[in-house]
Amino acid sequence: MNVSVLMGGILFGSIGVGFLVYGKKQHAIIPLISGMMLIVCPYVISNIYLLVITGILFTALPFIIKR
């Protein structure tokens, strides 16, 4: 594990915690699922490019799909 993967994991994990808390308080399923995926993805993905792409996709998902 290198520093860039670690920093990407910290960045997307903290965004995921924010989405998770927001989705739980507002009873919104899309931010809740997106937050869980942002927290789990750094543990599973070790390639920095793939991590950034999936992190951006899951970060943009609640803004694209609004319910």
Predicted model as a PDB file, atoms N, CA, C, CB and O in Angstrom, pLDDT in the B-factor column:
MODEL        1                                                                  
ATOM      1  N   MET A   1       0.855  -1.175   0.000  1.00 68.00           N  
ATOM      2  CA  MET A   1       0.000   0.000   0.000  1.00 68.00           C  
ATOM      3  C   MET A   1       0.895   1.230   0.000  1.00 68.00           C  
ATOM      4  CB  MET A   1      -0.969   0.002   1.226  1.00 68.00           C  
ATOM      5  O   MET A   1       1.808   1.349   0.817  1.00 68.00           O  
ATOM      6  N   ASN A   2       0.624   2.138  -0.919  1.00 88.00           N  
ATOM      7  CA  ASN A   2       1.429   3.359  -0.974  1.00 88.00           C  
ATOM      8  C   ASN A   2       0.640   4.540  -0.419  1.00 88.00           C  
ATOM      9  CB  ASN A   2       1.881   3.649  -2.420  1.00 88.00           C  
ATOM     10  O   ASN A   2      -0.525   4.406  -0.045  1.00 88.00           O  
ATOM     11  N   VAL A   3       1.282   5.673  -0.373  1.00 93.00           N  
ATOM     12  CA  VAL A   3       0.706   6.852   0.265  1.00 93.00           C  
ATOM     13  C   VAL A   3      -0.502   7.381  -0.500  1.00 93.00           C  
ATOM     14  CB  VAL A   3       1.754   7.943   0.390  1.00 93.00           C  
ATOM     15  O   VAL A   3      -1.460   7.849   0.117  1.00 93.00           O  
ATOM     16  N   SER A   4      -0.477   7.317  -1.822  1.00 92.00           N  
ATOM     17  CA  SER A   4      -1.588   7.853  -2.599  1.00 92.00           C  
ATOM     18  C   SER A   4      -2.867   7.048  -2.378  1.00 92.00           C  
ATOM     19  CB  SER A   4      -1.234   7.870  -4.080  1.00 92.00           C  
ATOM     20  O   SER A   4      -3.951   7.627  -2.311  1.00 92.00           O  
ATOM     21  N   VAL A   5      -2.760   5.740  -2.265  1.00 91.00           N  
ATOM     22  CA  VAL A   5      -3.939   4.912  -1.982  1.00 91.00           C  
ATOM     23  C   VAL A   5      -4.447   5.194  -0.575  1.00 91.00           C  
ATOM     24  CB  VAL A   5      -3.610   3.406  -2.142  1.00 91.00           C  
ATOM     25  O   VAL A   5      -5.656   5.223  -0.347  1.00 91.00           O  
ATOM     26  N   LEU A   6      -3.541   5.400   0.362  1.00 93.00           N  
ATOM     27  CA  LEU A   6      -3.924   5.705   1.733  1.00 93.00           C  
ATOM     28  C   LEU A   6      -4.647   7.054   1.814  1.00 93.00           C  
ATOM     29  CB  LEU A   6      -2.688   5.709   2.641  1.00 93.00           C  
ATOM     30  O   LEU A   6      -5.674   7.167   2.483  1.00 93.00           O  
ATOM     31  N   MET A   7      -4.121   8.064   1.142  1.00 94.00           N  
ATOM     32  CA  MET A   7      -4.761   9.384   1.155  1.00 94.00           C  
ATOM     33  C   MET A   7      -6.111   9.359   0.427  1.00 94.00           C  
ATOM     34  CB  MET A   7      -3.836  10.430   0.509  1.00 94.00           C  
ATOM     35  O   MET A   7      -7.069   9.998   0.862  1.00 94.00           O  
ATOM     36  N   GLY A   8      -6.176   8.623  -0.672  1.00 92.00           N  
ATOM     37  CA  GLY A   8      -7.453   8.478  -1.370  1.00 92.00           C  
ATOM     38  C   GLY A   8      -8.484   7.771  -0.508  1.00 92.00           C  
ATOM     39  O   GLY A   8      -9.661   8.133  -0.510  1.00 92.00           O  
ATOM     40  N   GLY A   9      -8.041   6.766   0.225  1.00 93.00           N  
ATOM     41  CA  GLY A   9      -8.947   6.069   1.132  1.00 93.00           C  
ATOM     42  C   GLY A   9      -9.450   6.956   2.251  1.00 93.00           C  
ATOM     43  O   GLY A   9     -10.622   6.887   2.623  1.00 93.00           O  
ATOM     44  N   ILE A  10      -8.578   7.784   2.789  1.00 95.00           N  
ATOM     45  CA  ILE A  10      -8.991   8.708   3.845  1.00 95.00           C  
ATOM     46  C   ILE A  10      -9.964   9.740   3.293  1.00 95.00           C  
ATOM     47  CB  ILE A  10      -7.766   9.407   4.468  1.00 95.00           C  
ATOM     48  O   ILE A  10     -10.963  10.055   3.940  1.00 95.00           O  
ATOM     49  N   LEU A  11      -9.688  10.267   2.113  1.00 95.00           N  
ATOM     50  CA  LEU A  11     -10.562  11.273   1.507  1.00 95.00           C  
ATOM     51  C   LEU A  11     -11.945  10.709   1.217  1.00 95.00           C  
ATOM     52  CB  LEU A  11      -9.942  11.809   0.221  1.00 95.00           C  
ATOM     53  O   LEU A  11     -12.951  11.272   1.650  1.00 95.00           O  
ATOM     54  N   PHE A  12     -11.999   9.596   0.485  1.00 95.00           N  
ATOM     55  CA  PHE A  12     -13.292   9.043   0.109  1.00 95.00           C  
ATOM     56  C   PHE A  12     -14.004   8.405   1.298  1.00 95.00           C  
ATOM     57  CB  PHE A  12     -13.118   8.024  -0.998  1.00 95.00           C  
ATOM     58  O   PHE A  12     -15.234   8.370   1.331  1.00 95.00           O  
ATOM     59  N   GLY A  13     -13.259   7.906   2.260  1.00 95.00           N  
ATOM     60  CA  GLY A  13     -13.878   7.373   3.472  1.00 95.00           C  
ATOM     61  C   GLY A  13     -14.544   8.458   4.300  1.00 95.00           C  
ATOM     62  O   GLY A  13     -15.622   8.243   4.854  1.00 95.00           O  
ATOM     63  N   SER A  14     -13.912   9.620   4.389  1.00 96.00           N  
ATOM     64  CA  SER A  14     -14.522  10.718   5.149  1.00 96.00           C  
ATOM     65  C   SER A  14     -15.743  11.283   4.428  1.00 96.00           C  
ATOM     66  CB  SER A  14     -13.498  11.834   5.391  1.00 96.00           C  
ATOM     67  O   SER A  14     -16.717  11.665   5.077  1.00 96.00           O  
ATOM     68  N   ILE A  15     -15.706  11.342   3.116  1.00 96.00           N  
ATOM     69  CA  ILE A  15     -16.891  11.751   2.357  1.00 96.00           C  
ATOM     70  C   ILE A  15     -18.001  10.725   2.554  1.00 96.00           C  
ATOM     71  CB  ILE A  15     -16.558  11.911   0.846  1.00 96.00           C  
ATOM     72  O   ILE A  15     -19.173  11.083   2.671  1.00 96.00           O  
ATOM     73  N   GLY A  16     -17.627   9.450   2.591  1.00 96.00           N  
ATOM     74  CA  GLY A  16     -18.594   8.390   2.814  1.00 96.00           C  
ATOM     75  C   GLY A  16     -19.253   8.465   4.180  1.00 96.00           C  
ATOM     76  O   GLY A  16     -20.451   8.207   4.302  1.00 96.00           O  
ATOM     77  N   VAL A  17     -18.499   8.811   5.202  1.00 97.00           N  
ATOM     78  CA  VAL A  17     -19.079   8.968   6.539  1.00 97.00           C  
ATOM     79  C   VAL A  17     -20.093  10.108   6.538  1.00 97.00           C  
ATOM     80  CB  VAL A  17     -17.972   9.231   7.591  1.00 97.00           C  
ATOM     81  O   VAL A  17     -21.148  10.004   7.162  1.00 97.00           O  
ATOM     82  N   GLY A  18     -19.776  11.186   5.843  1.00 96.00           N  
ATOM     83  CA  GLY A  18     -20.717  12.302   5.745  1.00 96.00           C  
ATOM     84  C   GLY A  18     -22.004  11.902   5.046  1.00 96.00           C  
ATOM     85  O   GLY A  18     -23.093  12.250   5.503  1.00 96.00           O  
ATOM     86  N   PHE A  19     -21.890  11.177   3.944  1.00 96.00           N  
ATOM     87  CA  PHE A  19     -23.077  10.703   3.237  1.00 96.00           C  
ATOM     88  C   PHE A  19     -23.870   9.708   4.094  1.00 96.00           C  
ATOM     89  CB  PHE A  19     -22.676  10.052   1.903  1.00 96.00           C  
ATOM     90  O   PHE A  19     -25.101   9.721   4.088  1.00 96.00           O  
ATOM     91  N   LEU A  20     -23.167   8.858   4.818  1.00 96.00           N  
ATOM     92  CA  LEU A  20     -23.828   7.867   5.656  1.00 96.00           C  
ATOM     93  C   LEU A  20     -24.644   8.536   6.760  1.00 96.00           C  
ATOM     94  CB  LEU A  20     -22.797   6.916   6.265  1.00 96.00           C  
ATOM     95  O   LEU A  20     -25.790   8.157   7.000  1.00 96.00           O  
ATOM     96  N   VAL A  21     -24.068   9.511   7.419  1.00 97.00           N  
ATOM     97  CA  VAL A  21     -24.775  10.224   8.489  1.00 97.00           C  
ATOM     98  C   VAL A  21     -25.956  11.007   7.915  1.00 97.00           C  
ATOM     99  CB  VAL A  21     -23.811  11.180   9.240  1.00 97.00           C  
ATOM    100  O   VAL A  21     -27.039  11.016   8.499  1.00 97.00           O  
ATOM    101  N   TYR A  22     -25.749  11.660   6.776  1.00 95.00           N  
ATOM    102  CA  TYR A  22     -26.835  12.411   6.144  1.00 95.00           C  
ATOM    103  C   TYR A  22     -27.970  11.482   5.720  1.00 95.00           C  
ATOM    104  CB  TYR A  22     -26.309  13.191   4.929  1.00 95.00           C  
ATOM    105  O   TYR A  22     -29.139  11.780   5.965  1.00 95.00           O  
ATOM    106  N   GLY A  23     -27.636  10.363   5.088  1.00 94.00           N  
ATOM    107  CA  GLY A  23     -28.654   9.433   4.638  1.00 94.00           C  
ATOM    108  C   GLY A  23     -29.423   8.802   5.783  1.00 94.00           C  
ATOM    109  O   GLY A  23     -30.619   8.540   5.656  1.00 94.00           O  
ATOM    110  N   LYS A  24     -28.753   8.554   6.898  1.00 95.00           N  
ATOM    111  CA  LYS A  24     -29.428   7.970   8.047  1.00 95.00           C  
ATOM    112  C   LYS A  24     -30.377   8.967   8.700  1.00 95.00           C  
ATOM    113  CB  LYS A  24     -28.408   7.477   9.061  1.00 95.00           C  
ATOM    114  O   LYS A  24     -31.488   8.603   9.086  1.00 95.00           O  
ATOM    115  N   LYS A  25     -29.950  10.220   8.827  1.00 96.00           N  
ATOM    116  CA  LYS A  25     -30.795  11.218   9.475  1.00 96.00           C  
ATOM    117  C   LYS A  25     -31.977  11.628   8.602  1.00 96.00           C  
ATOM    118  CB  LYS A  25     -29.973  12.440   9.829  1.00 96.00           C  
ATOM    119  O   LYS A  25     -33.065  11.890   9.114  1.00 96.00           O  
ATOM    120  N   GLN A  26     -31.769  11.683   7.291  1.00 94.00           N  
ATOM    121  CA  GLN A  26     -32.836  12.104   6.383  1.00 94.00           C  
ATOM    122  C   GLN A  26     -33.662  10.941   5.851  1.00 94.00           C  
ATOM    123  CB  GLN A  26     -32.249  12.864   5.229  1.00 94.00           C  
ATOM    124  O   GLN A  26     -34.618  11.158   5.107  1.00 94.00           O  
ATOM    125  N   HIS A  27     -33.317   9.726   6.214  1.00 94.00           N  
ATOM    126  CA  HIS A  27     -33.971   8.509   5.719  1.00 94.00           C  
ATOM    127  C   HIS A  27     -33.936   8.459   4.197  1.00 94.00           C  
ATOM    128  CB  HIS A  27     -35.427   8.436   6.216  1.00 94.00           C  
ATOM    129  O   HIS A  27     -34.928   8.116   3.554  1.00 94.00           O  
ATOM    130  N   ALA A  28     -32.795   8.802   3.634  1.00 93.00           N  
ATOM    131  CA  ALA A  28     -32.573   8.780   2.182  1.00 93.00           C  
ATOM    132  C   ALA A  28     -31.679   7.590   1.857  1.00 93.00           C  
ATOM    133  CB  ALA A  28     -31.928  10.125   1.676  1.00 93.00           C  
ATOM    134  O   ALA A  28     -30.574   7.473   2.386  1.00 93.00           O  
ATOM    135  N   ILE A  29     -32.156   6.719   0.996  1.00 95.00           N  
ATOM    136  CA  ILE A  29     -31.460   5.467   0.726  1.00 95.00           C  
ATOM    137  C   ILE A  29     -30.242   5.648  -0.180  1.00 95.00           C  
ATOM    138  CB  ILE A  29     -32.412   4.482   0.101  1.00 95.00           C  
ATOM    139  O   ILE A  29     -29.238   4.961   0.006  1.00 95.00           O  
ATOM    140  N   ILE A  30     -30.309   6.554  -1.153  1.00 95.00           N  
ATOM    141  CA  ILE A  30     -29.203   6.731  -2.101  1.00 95.00           C  
ATOM    142  C   ILE A  30     -27.947   7.266  -1.407  1.00 95.00           C  
ATOM    143  CB  ILE A  30     -29.620   7.684  -3.229  1.00 95.00           C  
ATOM    144  O   ILE A  30     -26.879   6.684  -1.598  1.00 95.00           O  
ATOM    145  N   PRO A  31     -28.014   8.345  -0.610  1.00 95.00           N  
ATOM    146  CA  PRO A  31     -26.794   8.768   0.103  1.00 95.00           C  
ATOM    147  C   PRO A  31     -26.298   7.739   1.114  1.00 95.00           C  
ATOM    148  CB  PRO A  31     -27.047  10.078   0.814  1.00 95.00           C  
ATOM    149  O   PRO A  31     -25.095   7.639   1.355  1.00 95.00           O  
ATOM    150  N   LEU A  32     -27.212   6.975   1.707  1.00 96.00           N  
ATOM    151  CA  LEU A  32     -26.823   5.955   2.666  1.00 96.00           C  
ATOM    152  C   LEU A  32     -26.007   4.849   1.992  1.00 96.00           C  
ATOM    153  CB  LEU A  32     -28.061   5.365   3.340  1.00 96.00           C  
ATOM    154  O   LEU A  32     -24.953   4.455   2.491  1.00 96.00           O  
ATOM    155  N   ILE A  33     -26.498   4.359   0.869  1.00 95.00           N  
ATOM    156  CA  ILE A  33     -25.779   3.308   0.138  1.00 95.00           C  
ATOM    157  C   ILE A  33     -24.474   3.848  -0.435  1.00 95.00           C  
ATOM    158  CB  ILE A  33     -26.658   2.735  -0.992  1.00 95.00           C  
ATOM    159  O   ILE A  33     -23.449   3.167  -0.401  1.00 95.00           O  
ATOM    160  N   SER A  34     -24.511   5.071  -0.962  1.00 96.00           N  
ATOM    161  CA  SER A  34     -23.300   5.671  -1.507  1.00 96.00           C  
ATOM    162  C   SER A  34     -22.243   5.860  -0.419  1.00 96.00           C  
ATOM    163  CB  SER A  34     -23.624   7.013  -2.168  1.00 96.00           C  
ATOM    164  O   SER A  34     -21.055   5.647  -0.660  1.00 96.00           O  
ATOM    165  N   GLY A  35     -22.671   6.256   0.766  1.00 96.00           N  
ATOM    166  CA  GLY A  35     -21.744   6.407   1.884  1.00 96.00           C  
ATOM    167  C   GLY A  35     -21.128   5.092   2.309  1.00 96.00           C  
ATOM    168  O   GLY A  35     -19.934   5.025   2.599  1.00 96.00           O  
ATOM    169  N   MET A  36     -21.945   4.035   2.346  1.00 96.00           N  
ATOM    170  CA  MET A  36     -21.406   2.721   2.703  1.00 96.00           C  
ATOM    171  C   MET A  36     -20.398   2.242   1.663  1.00 96.00           C  
ATOM    172  CB  MET A  36     -22.541   1.697   2.847  1.00 96.00           C  
ATOM    173  O   MET A  36     -19.358   1.685   2.016  1.00 96.00           O  
ATOM    174  N   MET A  37     -20.697   2.454   0.400  1.00 96.00           N  
ATOM    175  CA  MET A  37     -19.776   2.024  -0.652  1.00 96.00           C  
ATOM    176  C   MET A  37     -18.484   2.829  -0.623  1.00 96.00           C  
ATOM    177  CB  MET A  37     -20.437   2.151  -2.022  1.00 96.00           C  
ATOM    178  O   MET A  37     -17.412   2.282  -0.883  1.00 96.00           O  
ATOM    179  N   LEU A  38     -18.569   4.126  -0.309  1.00 96.00           N  
ATOM    180  CA  LEU A  38     -17.352   4.944  -0.215  1.00 96.00           C  
ATOM    181  C   LEU A  38     -16.487   4.529   0.975  1.00 96.00           C  
ATOM    182  CB  LEU A  38     -17.719   6.428  -0.097  1.00 96.00           C  
ATOM    183  O   LEU A  38     -15.265   4.669   0.927  1.00 96.00           O  
ATOM    184  N   ILE A  39     -17.096   4.030   2.018  1.00 96.00           N  
ATOM    185  CA  ILE A  39     -16.319   3.569   3.162  1.00 96.00           C  
ATOM    186  C   ILE A  39     -15.658   2.227   2.861  1.00 96.00           C  
ATOM    187  CB  ILE A  39     -17.210   3.454   4.404  1.00 96.00           C  
ATOM    188  O   ILE A  39     -14.520   2.000   3.272  1.00 96.00           O  
ATOM    189  N   VAL A  40     -16.343   1.344   2.157  1.00 95.00           N  
ATOM    190  CA  VAL A  40     -15.849  -0.010   1.904  1.00 95.00           C  
ATOM    191  C   VAL A  40     -14.845  -0.052   0.754  1.00 95.00           C  
ATOM    192  CB  VAL A  40     -17.012  -0.940   1.601  1.00 95.00           C  
ATOM    193  O   VAL A  40     -13.913  -0.855   0.789  1.00 95.00           O  
ATOM    194  N   CYS A  41     -15.012   0.790  -0.258  1.00 93.00           N  
ATOM    195  CA  CYS A  41     -14.175   0.731  -1.467  1.00 93.00           C  
ATOM    196  C   CYS A  41     -12.669   0.821  -1.196  1.00 93.00           C  
ATOM    197  CB  CYS A  41     -14.568   1.842  -2.397  1.00 93.00           C  
ATOM    198  O   CYS A  41     -11.926   0.056  -1.811  1.00 93.00           O  
ATOM    199  N   PRO A  42     -12.170   1.688  -0.332  1.00 91.00           N  
ATOM    200  CA  PRO A  42     -10.715   1.720  -0.109  1.00 91.00           C  
ATOM    201  C   PRO A  42     -10.143   0.434   0.482  1.00 91.00           C  
ATOM    202  CB  PRO A  42     -10.377   2.860   0.801  1.00 91.00           C  
ATOM    203  O   PRO A  42      -8.955   0.157   0.317  1.00 91.00           O  
ATOM    204  N   TYR A  43     -10.967  -0.352   1.163  1.00 92.00           N  
ATOM    205  CA  TYR A  43     -10.490  -1.624   1.698  1.00 92.00           C  
ATOM    206  C   TYR A  43     -10.350  -2.679   0.608  1.00 92.00           C  
ATOM    207  CB  TYR A  43     -11.432  -2.124   2.781  1.00 92.00           C  
ATOM    208  O   TYR A  43      -9.518  -3.581   0.707  1.00 92.00           O  
ATOM    209  N   VAL A  44     -11.171  -2.557  -0.430  1.00 93.00           N  
ATOM    210  CA  VAL A  44     -11.219  -3.574  -1.477  1.00 93.00           C  
ATOM    211  C   VAL A  44     -10.317  -3.227  -2.655  1.00 93.00           C  
ATOM    212  CB  VAL A  44     -12.643  -3.755  -1.959  1.00 93.00           C  
ATOM    213  O   VAL A  44      -9.678  -4.108  -3.231  1.00 93.00           O  
ATOM    214  N   ILE A  45     -10.263  -1.951  -3.014  1.00 92.00           N  
ATOM    215  CA  ILE A  45      -9.544  -1.514  -4.214  1.00 92.00           C  
ATOM    216  C   ILE A  45      -8.163  -1.005  -3.815  1.00 92.00           C  
ATOM    217  CB  ILE A  45     -10.340  -0.408  -4.972  1.00 92.00           C  
ATOM    218  O   ILE A  45      -8.043  -0.129  -2.958  1.00 92.00           O  
ATOM    219  N   SER A  46      -7.125  -1.553  -4.434  1.00 90.00           N  
ATOM    220  CA  SER A  46      -5.761  -1.133  -4.114  1.00 90.00           C  
ATOM    221  C   SER A  46      -5.101  -0.352  -5.248  1.00 90.00           C  
ATOM    222  CB  SER A  46      -4.920  -2.340  -3.776  1.00 90.00           C  
ATOM    223  O   SER A  46      -3.978   0.125  -5.085  1.00 90.00           O  
ATOM    224  N   ASN A  47      -5.760  -0.213  -6.378  1.00 92.00           N  
ATOM    225  CA  ASN A  47      -5.243   0.572  -7.498  1.00 92.00           C  
ATOM    226  C   ASN A  47      -5.745   2.009  -7.350  1.00 92.00           C  
ATOM    227  CB  ASN A  47      -5.683  -0.040  -8.875  1.00 92.00           C  
ATOM    228  O   ASN A  47      -6.948   2.228  -7.212  1.00 92.00           O  
ATOM    229  N   ILE A  48      -4.850   2.976  -7.376  1.00 93.00           N  
ATOM    230  CA  ILE A  48      -5.232   4.361  -7.124  1.00 93.00           C  
ATOM    231  C   ILE A  48      -6.148   4.909  -8.208  1.00 93.00           C  
ATOM    232  CB  ILE A  48      -3.997   5.228  -7.012  1.00 93.00           C  
ATOM    233  O   ILE A  48      -7.067   5.672  -7.908  1.00 93.00           O  
ATOM    234  N   TYR A  49      -5.919   4.539  -9.443  1.00 95.00           N  
ATOM    235  CA  TYR A  49      -6.758   5.053 -10.534  1.00 95.00           C  
ATOM    236  C   TYR A  49      -8.179   4.519 -10.432  1.00 95.00           C  
ATOM    237  CB  TYR A  49      -6.157   4.679 -11.896  1.00 95.00           C  
ATOM    238  O   TYR A  49      -9.142   5.263 -10.616  1.00 95.00           O  
ATOM    239  N   LEU A  50      -8.305   3.253 -10.143  1.00 95.00           N  
ATOM    240  CA  LEU A  50      -9.625   2.652  -9.981  1.00 95.00           C  
ATOM    241  C   LEU A  50     -10.322   3.200  -8.735  1.00 95.00           C  
ATOM    242  CB  LEU A  50      -9.509   1.122  -9.897  1.00 95.00           C  
ATOM    243  O   LEU A  50     -11.539   3.379  -8.733  1.00 95.00           O  
ATOM    244  N   LEU A  51      -9.560   3.462  -7.685  1.00 94.00           N  
ATOM    245  CA  LEU A  51     -10.117   4.028  -6.465  1.00 94.00           C  
ATOM    246  C   LEU A  51     -10.658   5.430  -6.706  1.00 94.00           C  
ATOM    247  CB  LEU A  51      -9.066   4.054  -5.365  1.00 94.00           C  
ATOM    248  O   LEU A  51     -11.735   5.773  -6.219  1.00 94.00           O  
ATOM    249  N   VAL A  52      -9.924   6.234  -7.447  1.00 95.00           N  
ATOM    250  CA  VAL A  52     -10.372   7.603  -7.730  1.00 95.00           C  
ATOM    251  C   VAL A  52     -11.618   7.587  -8.611  1.00 95.00           C  
ATOM    252  CB  VAL A  52      -9.247   8.413  -8.415  1.00 95.00           C  
ATOM    253  O   VAL A  52     -12.548   8.361  -8.383  1.00 95.00           O  
ATOM    254  N   ILE A  53     -11.643   6.719  -9.605  1.00 96.00           N  
ATOM    255  CA  ILE A  53     -12.805   6.654 -10.504  1.00 96.00           C  
ATOM    256  C   ILE A  53     -14.052   6.209  -9.742  1.00 96.00           C  
ATOM    257  CB  ILE A  53     -12.528   5.687 -11.681  1.00 96.00           C  
ATOM    258  O   ILE A  53     -15.107   6.830  -9.870  1.00 96.00           O  
ATOM    259  N   THR A  54     -13.941   5.140  -8.951  1.00 96.00           N  
ATOM    260  CA  THR A  54     -15.106   4.688  -8.193  1.00 96.00           C  
ATOM    261  C   THR A  54     -15.496   5.684  -7.104  1.00 96.00           C  
ATOM    262  CB  THR A  54     -14.830   3.327  -7.574  1.00 96.00           C  
ATOM    263  O   THR A  54     -16.680   5.851  -6.811  1.00 96.00           O  
ATOM    264  N   GLY A  55     -14.523   6.333  -6.515  1.00 95.00           N  
ATOM    265  CA  GLY A  55     -14.821   7.342  -5.500  1.00 95.00           C  
ATOM    266  C   GLY A  55     -15.575   8.523  -6.074  1.00 95.00           C  
ATOM    267  O   GLY A  55     -16.521   9.016  -5.459  1.00 95.00           O  
ATOM    268  N   ILE A  56     -15.173   8.977  -7.235  1.00 96.00           N  
ATOM    269  CA  ILE A  56     -15.879  10.088  -7.880  1.00 96.00           C  
ATOM    270  C   ILE A  56     -17.280   9.667  -8.286  1.00 96.00           C  
ATOM    271  CB  ILE A  56     -15.101  10.587  -9.106  1.00 96.00           C  
ATOM    272  O   ILE A  56     -18.225  10.444  -8.144  1.00 96.00           O  
ATOM    273  N   LEU A  57     -17.428   8.447  -8.791  1.00 96.00           N  
ATOM    274  CA  LEU A  57     -18.758   7.965  -9.188  1.00 96.00           C  
ATOM    275  C   LEU A  57     -19.705   7.866  -7.995  1.00 96.00           C  
ATOM    276  CB  LEU A  57     -18.642   6.601  -9.870  1.00 96.00           C  
ATOM    277  O   LEU A  57     -20.848   8.315  -8.073  1.00 96.00           O  
ATOM    278  N   PHE A  58     -19.238   7.281  -6.894  1.00 96.00           N  
ATOM    279  CA  PHE A  58     -20.100   7.158  -5.720  1.00 96.00           C  
ATOM    280  C   PHE A  58     -20.322   8.496  -5.027  1.00 96.00           C  
ATOM    281  CB  PHE A  58     -19.504   6.168  -4.740  1.00 96.00           C  
ATOM    282  O   PHE A  58     -21.333   8.665  -4.345  1.00 96.00           O  
ATOM    283  N   THR A  59     -19.411   9.447  -5.179  1.00 96.00           N  
ATOM    284  CA  THR A  59     -19.620  10.775  -4.627  1.00 96.00           C  
ATOM    285  C   THR A  59     -20.653  11.540  -5.441  1.00 96.00           C  
ATOM    286  CB  THR A  59     -18.304  11.547  -4.578  1.00 96.00           C  
ATOM    287  O   THR A  59     -21.450  12.287  -4.874  1.00 96.00           O  
ATOM    288  N   ALA A  60     -20.654  11.372  -6.749  1.00 96.00           N  
ATOM    289  CA  ALA A  60     -21.600  12.076  -7.613  1.00 96.00           C  
ATOM    290  C   ALA A  60     -22.967  11.416  -7.651  1.00 96.00           C  
ATOM    291  CB  ALA A  60     -21.049  12.165  -9.009  1.00 96.00           C  
ATOM    292  O   ALA A  60     -23.941  12.057  -8.045  1.00 96.00           O  
ATOM    293  N   LEU A  61     -23.067  10.172  -7.258  1.00 94.00           N  
ATOM    294  CA  LEU A  61     -24.319   9.431  -7.352  1.00 94.00           C  
ATOM    295  C   LEU A  61     -25.489  10.093  -6.633  1.00 94.00           C  
ATOM    296  CB  LEU A  61     -24.123   8.063  -6.806  1.00 94.00           C  
ATOM    297  O   LEU A  61     -26.564  10.173  -7.228  1.00 94.00           O  
ATOM    298  N   PRO A  62     -25.361  10.573  -5.399  1.00 93.00           N  
ATOM    299  CA  PRO A  62     -26.517  11.228  -4.744  1.00 93.00           C  
ATOM    300  C   PRO A  62     -26.936  12.533  -5.426  1.00 93.00           C  
ATOM    301  CB  PRO A  62     -26.190  11.515  -3.284  1.00 93.00           C  
ATOM    302  O   PRO A  62     -28.090  12.945  -5.310  1.00 93.00           O  
ATOM    303  N   PHE A  63     -26.017  13.181  -6.130  1.00 94.00           N  
ATOM    304  CA  PHE A  63     -26.375  14.408  -6.822  1.00 94.00           C  
ATOM    305  C   PHE A  63     -27.040  14.136  -8.165  1.00 94.00           C  
ATOM    306  CB  PHE A  63     -25.149  15.265  -7.021  1.00 94.00           C  
ATOM    307  O   PHE A  63     -27.808  14.959  -8.663  1.00 94.00           O  
ATOM    308  N   ILE A  64     -26.742  12.981  -8.746  1.00 94.00           N  
ATOM    309  CA  ILE A  64     -27.339  12.605 -10.024  1.00 94.00           C  
ATOM    310  C   ILE A  64     -28.717  12.005  -9.801  1.00 94.00           C  
ATOM    311  CB  ILE A  64     -26.437  11.613 -10.777  1.00 94.00           C  
ATOM    312  O   ILE A  64     -29.673  12.376 -10.482  1.00 94.00           O  
ATOM    313  N   ILE A  65     -28.828  11.081  -8.854  1.00 92.00           N  
ATOM    314  CA  ILE A  65     -30.096  10.427  -8.553  1.00 92.00           C  
ATOM    315  C   ILE A  65     -30.678  11.091  -7.304  1.00 92.00           C  
ATOM    316  CB  ILE A  65     -29.910   8.875  -8.345  1.00 92.00           C  
ATOM    317  O   ILE A  65     -30.203  10.864  -6.192  1.00 92.00           O  
ATOM    318  N   LYS A  66     -31.691  11.896  -7.499  1.00 79.00           N  
ATOM    319  CA  LYS A  66     -32.330  12.572  -6.359  1.00 79.00           C  
ATOM    320  C   LYS A  66     -33.727  11.995  -6.166  1.00 79.00           C  
ATOM    321  CB  LYS A  66     -32.397  14.124  -6.581  1.00 79.00           C  
ATOM    322  O   LYS A  66     -34.520  11.917  -7.105  1.00 79.00           O  
ATOM    323  N   ARG A  67     -34.012  11.595  -4.933  1.00 66.00           N  
ATOM    324  CA  ARG A  67     -35.348  11.090  -4.598  1.00 66.00           C  
ATOM    325  C   ARG A  67     -35.907  11.874  -3.469  1.00 66.00           C  
ATOM    326  CB  ARG A  67     -35.318   9.608  -4.243  1.00 66.00           C  
ATOM    327  O   ARG A  67     -37.026  11.611  -3.029  1.00 66.00           O  
TER     328      ARG A  67                                                      
ENDMDL                                                                          
END                                                                             
